[in-house]
Amino acid sequence: MSFNRNLSEKAQQIEEILKEYLPEEKGFQKTVLEAMNYSFLAGGKRLRPMIMQEAYRSFLKCSGNEAGGTKVIYPFMAAIEMIHTYSLIHDDLPAMDDDDYRRGRKTNHVVYGEAMAILAGDGLLNFAYETAIKAFALCRDDTDRLRVSKALEILAGKAGVYGMVGGQCVDVEAEKKGLTISAEQMAFIDENKTAALIEASLMIGMVLAGASDEILQEAERCGSNIGIAFQIRDDILDIEGDESVLGKPVGSDEKNEKVTYVSYYGLEKAKEKVEELSEEAERILQEIAGEDSFLIPLTNWLIDREK
């Protein structure tokens, strides 16, 4: 089976899993539930839940326990996508990026208003944890329960002020105040705003499959490499990408005087960094997920993408 067909089939299967965890649109709070589902169902590749599921499957296979898997991963797959979606709703707000469209649809605040969009983001963030907690009901024993507890700790940490929110804070503060950020600050933004949820996806998949602390550290490093390479690749595409393929104009980073890896180090250095990070990520994945893991072609596709 070709990679693209395999990717499409996996995405369709994940879509059906995610839909099972959506809230019903009823009650006096129906509007916020509609707004939450509007953005959650707006499409996307479902990459974070896919990475999580593939990490879970790959480690079970590597550890010789392929038949021992359960659906305990499902609530976490839904939860990480809810957190990702809430961050996009808030990113699009006038106080942040002020975008009117995402994935070809009007953004949440354009459809429902700013106040309801804020509540929809808040609702998805809180509902993500309500959803992840459902994994306890799928545990078979105390070992499973300990793994779920550890997965919850990872999820909360990577999504919070020492993860994604922290990275977003530095990015917004610099942009709004017109500050010139340092290379260290730029690396902090990429590591936390972009890479944190990818790290969480790999780590949660592995911990629920029984990975040791040492393997989790490797998974975290791998996720960091993937996330940073993904962001630098995005910066490169903003310079030399094809607008007809990207679906958006190129050159916006330079126009907005945004500091990126490319503007700091130059195009060639940026390309070298992407190659270096992707090679190390692939090496780690071969060690902790197996050479035949779908995570390897998935990672290469993410980093080498044209849009």
C-alpha positions as CSV (number, residue, x, y, z in Angstrom):
1,M,0.0,0.0,0.0
2,S,1.3,3.5,-0.9
3,F,2.1,5.9,1.9
4,N,-0.5,8.4,0.9
5,R,-3.2,5.7,0.8
6,N,-2.1,4.3,4.2
7,L,-2.1,7.8,5.7
8,S,-5.6,8.5,4.4
9,E,-7.0,5.3,5.7
10,K,-5.4,5.8,9.1
11,A,-6.8,9.4,9.2
12,Q,-10.3,8.2,8.4
13,Q,-10.1,5.5,11.2
14,I,-8.9,8.1,13.7
15,E,-11.7,10.5,12.6
16,E,-14.3,7.9,13.6
17,I,-12.6,7.4,17.0
18,L,-12.5,11.1,17.7
19,K,-16.1,11.6,16.9
20,E,-17.1,9.2,19.6
21,Y,-15.8,11.6,22.3
22,L,-17.5,14.8,21.1
23,P,-20.1,16.4,23.4
24,E,-23.8,16.4,22.4
25,E,-25.1,19.7,21.3
26,K,-27.9,20.1,23.7
27,G,-28.9,22.0,26.9
28,F,-28.8,25.7,27.8
29,Q,-25.1,25.7,26.9
30,K,-25.8,24.3,23.4
31,T,-24.2,27.2,21.6
32,V,-20.7,26.7,23.1
33,L,-21.0,23.0,22.4
34,E,-21.8,23.8,18.7
35,A,-18.9,26.2,18.6
36,M,-16.5,23.5,20.1
37,N,-17.6,20.9,17.6
38,Y,-17.5,23.4,14.7
39,S,-13.8,23.8,15.0
40,F,-13.0,20.3,16.1
41,L,-14.7,18.9,12.9
42,A,-13.1,21.5,10.6
43,G,-10.8,18.9,9.1
44,G,-7.0,18.6,9.5
45,K,-4.7,15.6,9.2
46,R,-5.1,14.5,12.8
47,L,-1.4,14.1,13.1
48,R,-1.0,14.3,16.8
49,P,-3.5,11.5,17.6
50,M,-2.0,9.5,14.7
51,I,1.5,9.9,16.1
52,M,0.2,8.9,19.5
53,Q,-1.6,5.8,18.2
54,E,1.4,4.7,16.1
55,A,3.8,5.1,19.0
56,Y,1.5,2.9,21.1
57,R,1.2,0.3,18.4
58,S,4.9,0.3,17.6
59,F,6.1,0.0,21.2
60,L,3.7,-2.9,21.9
61,K,5.1,-4.6,18.8
62,C,8.7,-3.9,19.8
63,S,8.1,-5.3,23.3
64,G,6.4,-8.4,21.9
65,N,3.0,-7.5,23.4
66,E,1.2,-6.6,20.2
67,A,-1.9,-8.6,21.1
68,G,-2.0,-6.9,24.6
69,G,-3.2,-3.5,23.4
70,T,-6.5,-2.0,24.4
71,K,-8.6,1.1,23.7
72,V,-7.0,2.9,26.6
73,I,-5.2,5.1,24.0
74,Y,-8.5,6.4,22.5
75,P,-9.4,9.0,25.1
76,F,-5.9,10.5,24.9
77,M,-6.1,10.6,21.1
78,A,-9.2,12.7,21.4
79,A,-7.9,14.8,24.2
80,I,-4.7,15.9,22.4
81,E,-6.7,16.9,19.3
82,M,-9.1,18.9,21.5
83,I,-6.1,20.7,23.0
84,H,-4.6,21.4,19.6
85,T,-8.0,22.7,18.3
86,Y,-8.5,25.0,21.3
87,S,-5.1,26.5,20.7
88,L,-6.1,27.2,17.0
89,I,-9.4,28.9,18.1
90,H,-7.5,31.2,20.4
91,D,-4.7,31.8,17.9
92,D,-7.2,33.0,15.3
93,L,-8.8,35.6,17.7
94,P,-8.3,39.3,16.9
95,A,-6.2,39.7,20.0
96,M,-3.8,37.1,18.6
97,D,-3.3,36.5,14.9
98,D,-6.7,37.9,13.8
99,D,-7.4,35.3,11.1
100,D,-10.8,35.0,9.4
101,Y,-10.3,31.7,7.7
102,R,-8.7,28.3,8.7
103,R,-8.7,25.2,6.5
104,G,-11.0,26.9,4.1
105,R,-13.7,27.7,6.7
106,K,-14.5,30.9,8.6
107,T,-12.8,30.9,11.9
108,N,-14.7,30.3,15.1
109,H,-14.9,34.0,16.2
110,V,-16.1,35.0,12.8
111,V,-19.0,32.5,13.0
112,Y,-19.8,32.7,16.8
113,G,-18.3,36.0,17.9
114,E,-15.2,36.6,20.0
115,A,-16.8,35.8,23.4
116,M,-18.2,32.5,22.3
117,A,-14.9,31.6,20.6
118,I,-13.0,32.2,23.8
119,L,-15.5,30.0,25.6
120,A,-15.3,27.3,22.9
121,G,-11.5,27.2,23.4
122,D,-11.9,27.1,27.1
123,G,-14.5,24.4,26.8
124,L,-12.3,22.2,24.6
125,L,-9.3,22.5,26.9
126,N,-11.4,21.5,29.9
127,F,-13.3,18.8,28.0
128,A,-9.9,17.4,26.9
129,Y,-9.1,16.5,30.5
130,E,-12.6,15.2,31.1
131,T,-12.1,12.9,28.1
132,A,-8.6,11.7,29.0
133,I,-9.8,10.7,32.4
134,K,-12.2,8.3,30.8
135,A,-9.1,6.1,30.1
136,F,-9.2,4.9,33.7
137,A,-12.4,3.1,33.0
138,L,-10.5,1.1,30.3
139,C,-7.7,0.0,32.7
140,R,-7.4,-3.7,33.5
141,D,-5.2,-3.5,36.6
142,D,-3.1,-1.2,38.7
143,T,-0.3,-1.2,36.2
144,D,-2.6,0.3,33.6
145,R,-3.9,2.8,36.1
146,L,-0.3,4.0,36.9
147,R,0.4,4.4,33.2
148,V,-2.8,6.4,32.7
149,S,-1.8,8.7,35.6
150,K,1.6,9.2,34.0
151,A,0.1,10.0,30.6
152,L,-2.2,12.6,32.2
153,E,0.8,14.2,33.8
154,I,2.6,14.4,30.5
155,L,-0.5,15.8,28.7
156,A,-1.1,18.5,31.3
157,G,2.6,19.5,31.4
158,K,3.2,19.7,27.7
159,A,0.0,21.7,27.1
160,G,0.5,24.2,29.9
161,V,2.7,27.1,30.9
162,Y,5.8,25.0,30.9
163,G,4.9,23.7,27.4
164,M,2.7,25.1,24.6
165,V,1.2,28.0,26.5
166,G,4.6,29.1,27.6
167,G,5.9,29.1,24.1
168,Q,2.9,31.0,22.9
169,C,3.4,33.6,25.7
170,V,7.0,34.4,24.5
171,D,5.9,34.6,20.9
172,V,2.9,36.9,21.5
173,E,4.8,39.1,23.9
174,A,7.6,39.7,21.4
175,E,5.3,40.2,18.5
176,K,2.9,42.7,20.2
177,K,5.8,44.7,21.7
178,G,7.8,44.7,18.5
179,L,10.8,43.1,20.3
180,T,13.7,41.5,18.6
181,I,14.0,38.1,20.1
182,S,17.2,36.3,20.8
183,A,18.2,33.0,19.3
184,E,17.6,31.4,22.7
185,Q,14.0,32.8,22.8
186,M,13.3,31.7,19.3
187,A,14.4,28.1,20.1
188,F,12.2,28.3,23.2
189,I,9.2,29.2,21.1
190,D,9.8,26.5,18.6
191,E,10.4,23.9,21.3
192,N,7.3,24.7,23.3
193,K,4.7,26.3,21.0
194,T,5.3,23.8,18.2
195,A,7.1,20.7,19.5
196,A,5.5,20.2,22.9
197,L,2.3,18.5,21.7
198,I,4.3,16.3,19.3
199,E,6.5,15.3,22.2
200,A,3.4,14.6,24.3
201,S,1.9,12.4,21.5
202,L,5.0,10.2,21.3
203,M,5.5,10.0,25.0
204,I,1.8,9.2,25.9
205,G,1.6,6.5,23.2
206,M,4.8,4.9,24.6
207,V,4.0,5.2,28.3
208,L,0.6,3.6,27.8
209,A,2.3,0.7,26.0
210,G,4.7,0.2,29.0
211,A,7.8,2.2,28.0
212,S,10.5,2.9,30.6
213,D,11.6,6.3,31.7
214,E,14.7,6.0,29.6
215,I,12.7,5.3,26.5
216,L,10.3,8.2,27.3
217,Q,13.3,10.5,27.4
218,E,14.3,9.4,23.9
219,A,10.7,9.8,22.7
220,E,10.7,13.4,24.1
221,R,14.0,14.2,22.3
222,C,12.6,12.7,19.1
223,G,9.4,14.7,19.4
224,S,11.4,17.9,20.0
225,N,13.5,17.2,16.8
226,I,10.3,16.5,14.8
227,G,8.5,19.6,16.1
228,I,11.4,22.0,15.5
229,A,12.2,20.6,12.1
230,F,8.5,20.9,11.2
231,Q,8.6,24.6,12.2
232,I,11.8,25.4,10.4
233,R,10.4,23.7,7.3
234,D,7.4,25.9,7.7
235,D,9.7,29.0,7.8
236,I,11.5,27.7,4.6
237,L,8.2,27.2,2.8
238,D,7.2,30.8,3.6
239,I,10.2,31.9,1.4
240,E,10.4,29.4,-1.4
241,G,7.1,27.5,-1.3
242,D,4.6,27.4,-4.1
243,E,1.6,29.5,-3.3
244,S,-0.7,27.3,-5.4
245,V,0.3,24.3,-3.3
246,L,0.5,26.1,0.0
247,G,-2.9,27.7,-0.4
248,K,-1.6,30.9,1.1
249,P,0.8,33.7,0.1
250,V,4.5,33.3,0.7
251,G,6.7,36.0,2.2
252,S,4.4,36.8,5.2
253,D,7.2,36.3,7.8
254,E,9.4,38.8,6.1
255,K,6.5,41.2,5.6
256,N,5.6,41.0,9.2
257,E,9.2,41.2,10.3
258,K,8.9,37.9,12.1
259,V,12.1,36.4,13.5
260,T,12.5,32.8,12.3
261,Y,15.3,30.3,12.1
262,V,15.7,31.3,8.4
263,S,15.9,35.1,9.1
264,Y,18.4,34.4,11.9
265,Y,20.7,31.9,10.3
266,G,19.9,32.0,6.5
267,L,18.2,29.6,4.2
268,E,21.0,27.1,3.7
269,K,21.7,26.8,7.5
270,A,18.0,26.3,8.0
271,K,17.9,23.5,5.5
272,E,21.0,21.9,7.1
273,K,19.3,22.1,10.5
274,V,16.1,20.4,9.2
275,E,18.2,17.5,7.7
276,E,20.2,17.2,11.0
277,L,17.1,17.1,13.2
278,S,15.2,14.7,10.9
279,E,18.1,12.2,10.7
280,E,18.4,12.1,14.4
281,A,14.6,11.7,14.8
282,E,14.7,8.8,12.4
283,R,17.5,7.1,14.2
284,I,15.7,7.4,17.6
285,L,12.5,6.0,16.1
286,Q,14.3,3.0,14.6
287,E,15.6,2.3,18.1
288,I,12.5,2.8,20.2
289,A,9.7,2.0,17.7
290,G,11.3,-0.4,15.2
291,E,12.5,0.0,11.7
292,D,9.1,-0.9,10.2
293,S,7.1,1.6,12.3
294,F,4.8,3.8,10.3
295,L,6.2,6.7,12.4
296,I,9.3,6.8,10.3
297,P,7.7,7.5,6.9
298,L,5.1,9.7,8.7
299,T,7.9,11.8,10.2
300,N,9.8,12.1,6.9
301,W,6.6,13.2,5.2
302,L,5.9,15.8,7.9
303,I,9.4,17.3,7.6
304,D,9.7,17.1,3.8
305,R,6.2,18.4,3.0
306,E,5.4,21.0,0.4
307,K,2.6,22.6,2.3
